[in-house]
Every structure is written in C-alpha cells, then in structure tokens.
Amino acid sequence: FYTPRFFCFCFLYQFIVFAFRYRVNVRLVDGNSRCAGRVEVLHRGQWGTVCDDYWDLADAAVVCRELDCGEPVDALGDAHFGPGTGPIWISYVVCTGSESTLKNCGTTGWSKSDCDHNEDAGVRCSGKLLHTVPHLNH
C-alpha cells in the first residue's frame, strides 16, 4: 500500500510545514540564557534591534511567549544587554500582551526610528516553559 517514496514525501511535507510554522523571527542576544537578552527581530533577511520607547511588560510578554520562555520578568531599556548593531527595525512597540508574535503588535513601522543603539530594548523571561511534556514511566 505505502511505498518508500510515499513515506519520504510525507516526511518532507511535515518538515516543510514545521519549518514555516516555527521559523524564528525574534531572538534574545547577549543575555545569560536563551530567555534573556537584547531583543532582535528578523526583517528582510537581516537581524536588527528594537527601540525601548514605550517598551513595557506587555511587549516583553509577547517576546517571551514567542520564544517559549515563560512569563516576562523584566522589560529593560537603555541597552541593558549592550548596544546592538545593524538596523533598528522597530520603535514605539505597542502590544496588548496577547499577540502571538512581536510582529503582530502595533509600531510606527519598519525602520522608522529616531533611536540609537543605546536605547535597544531587552527582555528577561522566567525561562519556565508554558507547556510541559509528560514523563512516561516504563
């Protein structure tokens, strides 16, 4: 019934769906863990930073959720994790806290910033995953 070619096709299809669904558009850089650091977003194939103007815990909550890093602990400004390089992609971020990604929050638009890298936004998340994988006893 099922040929090796069929199984190969199914595996490839599932991999492509997974890759598009879980591609990373935000990261935390220069923190002490994967769940803390300067906020950087991927736009047009280039990583850039986020300005700290109006940066708050609602914005941090979205980043923490997007990275599966638990709850927000701090929303930091003034390049707390050091200044970034490259473009400052977003400023005046306005999230309600319920968005699934930072790109779904309100902003002044891409690359429209009067900030410099001494105003890069940062986040510290709890690091506790929002979901758990059940442990199977054998």
N, C-alpha and C positions, 0 to 999 in steps of 0.2 A: 504494500500500500504506500508506504512512505520511503522515498528513495533518499540516499545521502545528499543529493542535490537539493531536495525539498528541505531537509534539516538545515543545510548550510544557508539556504535562502532565509529561513525563519530566524536563524541566529543573527544573520547580518541585518535583517529588518529590525529585530529587537535592539541590537546595538545602536543603530542609527536613531531610533526613537529615543533611547536612553540618552544618547549624546546630545540631541537637540533639547530634550526636556531638562537636562541637568547641566547644561553648559554654564560656566561661571561668568557672571557679569560684574561681580563685585568681589573685592578681596580686602583683607586687613594686612598691612605691611609694617614691619619693624616693631611689633609688639613682642611680648614674652610668650605668646602662644598663638595658635591659629585663630583664636577668638578674641584677639585684642590687637589693635594697631591703627595706623593711618588708613582711612577709607580711600580706596581707589576703585574706579569704575572703568570698564572696558567699553569704548565707543569708537566705531570705525576702525577697529583693529588695533587701537592704541590705549594703553592704560594711562589714566590721569586721575587727579585728585578731586576732592570735594571741598568747597569753601565752608568755613564754620559759621557764616552769617545765618542766624536763626536756627542753628543746629541744636537739636534737643533730644530728649529720651524717646520721643515718638519716632524720630528719624533713626535713632540707634536701634530701636526695636525691630524695624524693618530689616536693617542690615543683619542683625543677629539671627532673625528668622530665616533670611535668605541663605545664610551660611550654616544653618542648623547648629547654632551656637548657644541656644538657650535664651535667657532673658537679658535685657540690657542692664548693665551695672552703672556705666558712665557714658555720657556723651561729651567728648572732650574737644576743645578747640585750641587755638594758638599753637598749632603744630606740636602738640604734646608728644607725639611719637616721632618727631623730627620732620623737617620740611621735605616734601616730595619733589619730583622733577617732572618735566613734561607739562602738558596742558592742565589747566584747572577746568575740568569739564562742567561742573555743576556748582551753582551758588544759590542761596536763598531756597534751600530744600524745605518743602512743607509736606510732611507726612501726617496722616491721622494715627498711624501706628498699626493699621490693619492691612496695609498693602502687602502683596506677596513679594514684590521686589522694589528696590530703591528707584528704578526707572519708572515705576508707576506713581511716584509721588510728584507733587507739583514743584516746579522750578521756574527760574527765569528763562530757561532754555539752555541748550548745549553751548558751551564755550562763550557764554555771556557773563563774564565775571570781572569785577573790579578788585578782586583779591590777589594777594601774592601767596607764595608757599608758606609764609609764616602764619597763615590763617587756615592751614589744612585741618580738616575735621578728623577726629578719631573716635574709636568706639572700644569699650571694654564690655564684653558679654560674660555671662555666668559660666559659659562653657559646658553646661549641662544640656544634653540633647533633649529636644522637645518630645521625642518618641523613643521608646526602648524596644530592643529586640528580645523576645522571651528566650530565656535559657532553657534548653531541653536537657532533661536528665535522662541518662541512659542506664 
